[in-house]
């Protein structure tokens, strides 16, 4: 009898300990935006011409400035995710900070670095905020013949680094009460938020264990006089880079999709989500470690680092 009570006690202690660990689990940082479709339906977009085609891109600034509901809707959805323990960054404030600081525009135009190229507004915001997941929201409120309101919604969670959809929720609900649009949507979404949240967390847990996927490129300046086949202490430069990647990627996971003496394209590169100081790692910060490694003797290779968003970066060897 005493043995049974002892075992039950151990079981309950284990359950409490497991519950505590789950509560303390690292959660991804979220940022919520209106979906592309929502923006285009409401004419919050800009148009650009590319190879004879017209490309429509969401104009988030205009949407936040002119739409009376979007800020409230995002706030309501954000509060639901915060209740689930997720850290949340405010898209509108991040956009204002970006404009105020002019950090990326200055890096592009000052002639000193050209460190980011042709980034969309969303890419720029994600590059500075380092949000792990983007949640895009679409909604529509219709009036029924019986006088009730019908709220339709779609939530999509997108990996900021790969643009892959990692979670989705959609629903439709009829209401007879008089509520604002944000309140209607919050009521509709509440029934789906648990599964949606779990999908996001499961995906992020997998990233913590198996690494985050990014794309990297190694290039060579035309006038350098060396290339990736050049020997450095009885090893070619490409071998040195591959050995560094094997030592620094998660579970040595990366794929060389293309290789010449002047170009190495690396895809499915699994980098750590966090560094040893618990800071987020993106493609640029990961590749900067390689840059610093090659800068030191015996290699002493100067280089320039260029990022194309949080999930893609290029290191150009042979000059600064």
C-alpha positions in Angstrom: 0.0 0.0 0.0 2.8 2.4 1.0 4.6 1.6 -2.3 1.5 2.3 -4.3 1.0 5.7 -2.6 4.7 6.5 -3.2 4.3 5.7 -6.9 1.2 7.8 -7.2 3.1 10.7 -5.5 5.9 10.4 -8.0 3.4 10.3 -10.9 1.7 13.5 -9.7 5.1 15.2 -9.2 6.1 14.2 -12.7 2.9 15.7 -14.2 3.4 19.0 -12.3 7.0 19.1 -13.5 6.0 18.4 -17.1 3.2 21.0 -16.9 5.7 23.5 -15.7 8.1 22.7 -18.5 5.3 23.2 -21.1 4.4 26.5 -19.5 8.0 27.6 -19.8 8.4 26.4 -23.4 10.0 28.9 -25.8 7.4 30.5 -28.0 7.8 32.3 -31.3 7.5 36.0 -31.7 4.4 36.9 -33.7 3.4 39.9 -35.9 -0.1 40.3 -37.3 -0.9 41.9 -40.7 -4.0 42.2 -42.9 -3.8 39.6 -45.7 -2.8 40.6 -49.2 -6.3 39.8 -50.4 -7.9 42.0 -47.8 -5.7 44.9 -48.7 -6.3 44.5 -52.5 -10.1 44.2 -52.0 -10.0 47.5 -50.1 -7.6 49.2 -52.6 -4.8 49.4 -50.1 -2.0 48.5 -52.5 0.6 49.9 -54.8 1.3 48.8 -58.4 4.6 48.2 -60.1 5.5 47.0 -63.6 7.8 44.0 -64.0 8.5 42.4 -67.4 5.2 43.6 -68.8 3.2 42.4 -65.8 1.5 44.6 -63.2 2.3 43.5 -59.6 0.0 44.6 -56.7 1.7 44.9 -53.3 -0.1 45.6 -50.0 0.2 49.2 -48.8 0.2 48.5 -45.1 0.8 52.2 -44.2 -2.2 53.3 -46.1 -4.3 50.5 -44.6 -3.4 51.5 -41.0 -3.9 55.2 -41.7 -7.2 55.0 -43.5 -9.1 51.9 -42.3 -10.9 52.4 -39.0 -11.2 48.7 -38.1 -7.8 47.1 -38.9 -6.0 48.4 -35.8 -8.8 47.2 -33.6 -9.1 43.8 -35.3 -5.3 43.2 -35.0 -5.4 44.2 -31.3 -8.3 41.8 -30.6 -6.5 38.9 -32.3 -3.3 39.9 -30.7 -4.9 39.7 -27.2 -6.1 36.2 -27.9 -2.5 35.1 -28.8 -1.0 36.9 -25.9 -3.4 35.0 -23.6 -1.8 31.8 -25.1 1.6 33.1 -24.0 3.0 34.4 -27.3 5.2 37.5 -27.5 3.7 39.9 -29.9 5.2 42.8 -31.9 3.0 45.6 -33.2 3.2 45.9 -37.0 2.1 49.5 -37.1 4.6 50.6 -34.5 7.4 48.6 -36.2 6.6 50.4 -39.4 6.7 53.8 -37.8 10.0 53.0 -36.1 11.4 51.9 -39.4 10.4 55.1 -41.1 11.6 57.2 -38.1 15.0 55.6 -38.0 15.5 55.2 -41.7 17.9 52.4 -40.9 17.5 50.2 -43.9 17.1 53.1 -46.4 20.3 54.6 -45.1 22.1 51.3 -45.4 20.9 51.1 -49.0 21.7 54.6 -50.1 24.8 55.8 -48.1 27.2 53.9 -50.4 28.8 52.3 -47.4 27.3 48.9 -47.4 24.4 48.3 -49.8 23.6 45.6 -47.3 19.9 45.1 -48.2 18.6 44.9 -51.8 15.1 45.4 -53.2 13.3 44.6 -50.0 9.5 44.9 -49.7 8.0 46.8 -46.8 7.2 43.5 -45.1 10.7 42.2 -45.6 12.1 45.4 -44.1 9.9 45.2 -41.1 10.7 41.6 -40.5 14.5 42.2 -41.0 14.4 44.8 -38.2 11.8 43.2 -35.9 13.1 39.5 -36.2 9.6 38.2 -35.8 9.4 34.4 -36.2 5.9 34.2 -37.6 3.6 36.5 -39.5 -0.2 36.0 -39.0 -2.2 37.3 -41.9 -5.9 38.0 -41.3 -8.8 38.3 -43.7 -12.4 39.0 -42.8 -15.8 39.9 -44.1 -18.9 40.9 -42.3 -22.3 40.4 -44.0 -25.8 41.3 -43.0 -28.3 38.5 -43.2 -31.9 38.8 -44.4 -33.1 38.1 -40.8 -31.1 41.1 -39.5 -28.3 39.1 -38.0 -24.6 39.5 -38.9 -22.4 36.8 -40.4 -18.7 37.0 -39.7 -16.2 35.2 -42.0 -12.5 35.0 -41.3 -9.3 33.4 -42.3 -6.1 33.3 -40.3 -2.8 32.1 -41.8 0.5 31.8 -40.0 3.5 32.2 -42.2 7.1 31.3 -41.4 8.9 34.7 -41.8 12.1 33.0 -43.0 10.7 30.7 -45.7 7.3 32.2 -46.4 5.8 28.7 -45.9 2.3 28.5 -44.4 2.6 26.7 -41.1 -1.0 27.0 -39.6 -4.4 28.1 -40.8 -7.9 28.6 -39.4 -11.1 29.6 -41.1 -14.6 29.9 -40.0 -18.0 31.5 -40.3 -20.4 32.4 -37.6 -23.8 34.2 -37.3 -24.6 36.6 -34.6 -27.8 38.2 -33.4 -26.3 40.6 -31.0 -25.1 44.1 -31.8 -21.3 44.0 -31.7 -18.5 45.8 -33.4 -16.5 44.1 -36.2 -13.5 43.4 -33.9 -15.7 41.9 -31.3 -17.5 39.7 -33.8 -14.3 38.4 -35.2 -12.8 37.8 -31.8 -15.9 35.8 -30.9 -15.7 33.8 -34.2 -12.0 33.1 -33.8 -12.0 32.0 -30.2 -13.4 28.6 -31.1 -10.5 28.0 -33.5 -7.6 29.7 -31.6 -6.5 26.6 -29.6 -5.9 24.4 -32.7 -4.3 27.4 -34.6 -2.0 28.1 -31.6 -1.0 24.5 -31.3 -0.1 24.3 -35.0 2.2 27.2 -34.6 3.8 25.9 -31.4 4.4 22.4 -32.9 6.1 23.9 -35.9 8.3 26.1 -33.7 9.2 23.2 -31.4 10.4 21.4 -34.5 12.5 24.4 -35.5 14.1 24.5 -32.0 15.1 20.8 -32.4 16.0 20.6 -36.1 17.0 24.1 -37.0 15.5 26.9 -39.1 15.7 26.8 -42.9 17.5 29.6 -44.8 19.1 30.1 -48.2 22.7 31.3 -48.5 25.0 32.3 -51.4 28.8 32.6 -51.5 30.1 34.7 -54.3 33.5 35.9 -55.4 34.4 39.5 -56.5 35.5 39.5 -60.2 38.9 41.2 -59.5 39.9 39.3 -56.4 42.4 37.0 -58.2 41.2 34.0 -56.1 38.1 31.8 -56.2 36.4 28.9 -54.3 38.9 26.4 -55.8 41.9 28.3 -54.5 44.0 26.4 -52.0 44.5 27.6 -48.4 46.8 25.4 -46.5 46.2 22.3 -48.6 42.5 22.8 -48.7 40.4 24.5 -51.3 38.2 27.4 -50.1 35.0 25.5 -50.9 36.2 22.6 -48.6 36.9 25.1 -45.8 33.5 26.6 -46.1 31.8 23.2 -46.2 33.6 22.1 -43.1 32.5 25.3 -41.3 28.9 24.6 -42.3 29.1 21.0 -41.1 30.3 22.3 -37.7 27.8 25.2 -37.4 24.5 24.1 -38.9 22.0 22.1 -36.9 22.7 18.4 -37.3 25.0 19.4 -40.2 22.0 19.9 -42.5 22.6 21.9 -45.7 22.3 21.3 -49.4 24.7 22.7 -52.1 22.2 23.1 -54.9 24.7 24.8 -57.3 28.5 25.1 -57.4 31.1 26.8 -59.7 34.5 28.2 -58.9 32.9 31.6 -58.3 29.5 30.7 -56.8 28.1 28.4 -54.2 24.3 28.3 -53.7 23.2 26.7 -50.4 19.6 25.8 -49.8 17.8 24.0 -46.9 20.5 25.3 -44.6 19.4 24.6 -41.0 20.6 27.3 -38.7 19.9 27.5 -34.9 16.9 29.5 -33.8 18.8 31.0 -30.9 22.5 31.6 -30.3 24.4 30.8 -27.1 23.2 34.2 -25.6 19.5 33.3 -26.3 19.3 35.8 -29.1 17.5 35.1 -32.4 19.6 34.0 -35.3 18.7 35.0 -38.9 20.5 34.3 -42.2 22.6 37.4 -41.9 23.8 36.9 -38.4 24.6 33.3 -39.2 26.6 34.2 -42.3 28.4 36.9 -40.4 30.0 34.2 -38.2 31.4 32.7 -41.4 32.5 36.1 -42.5 34.4 36.6 -39.3 35.9 33.1 -39.5 37.3 33.7 -43.0 38.6 37.2 -42.0 41.0 35.8 -39.4 44.4 34.2 -40.2 45.4 32.0 -41.9 42.7 33.0 -44.5 42.5 36.8 -44.0 39.8 37.1 -46.7 37.9 40.4 -46.9 34.2 40.2 -47.8 30.9 42.0 -48.0 27.7 40.7 -46.5 24.4 41.4 -48.2 20.9 40.3 -46.9 17.7 39.9 -48.8 15.4 39.5 -45.8 15.6 37.4 -42.7 15.8 34.1 -44.6 18.3 34.8 -47.3 21.8 36.3 -47.3 24.9 36.5 -49.6 28.6 36.7 -48.7 30.8 38.1 -51.5 34.5 37.2 -51.0 37.5 39.3 -52.0 36.6 42.9 -51.1 34.7 45.0 -48.5 
